[in-house]
Amino acid sequence: MLAQVLSKHHILKKNKKRLSISEVFKSGAAFSHDAQFFKKHGIDILENSPEEIKDLVLEVANLVENKLELSEKEKKLQLRFKELFKVNYDLPNFKKKSDPYWHETKFHKKININFSTKFLLQNNEWLN
């Protein structure tokens, strides 16, 4: 069974721009679990809205009940997410290289998750 996930929003403080998935990886934020990193790099973490969380919970409920059916457009968005994740994860990154947590392989090349479908439908620019 696939899991459904959702990420918090990464916002650049200087211009209030929400980072795309590729920008989150390039900035090192995808590999950081340290609040000081975000502060130093001018990135705010914005919580998900109640609506985004509700949409994810409904997707999970449908998944558990075997009622989750994705349209062709939704399948393409999920594939795009997985492709971007794989490509960006494999790129050299200063944060991944400098943090001992990432020295061992953490990703086994197969993504067994889907990102919140409704989020992807409503936020196409995030998939850049």
BELNORDA-V445863 format. One record per helix or strand. SS is the DSSP state (H for helix, E for strand). FROM is the first residue (numbers start at 0). TO is the last residue. If there is no record, write none. Layout:
((SS:FROM:TO) (SS:FROM:TO))
This chain:
((E:2:4) (E:8:11) (E:17:17) (H:20:26) (H:28:30) (H:34:39) (E:42:45) (H:49:63) (H:71:89) (H:93:97) (H:99:101) (E:112:114) (H:116:121) (H:123:125))
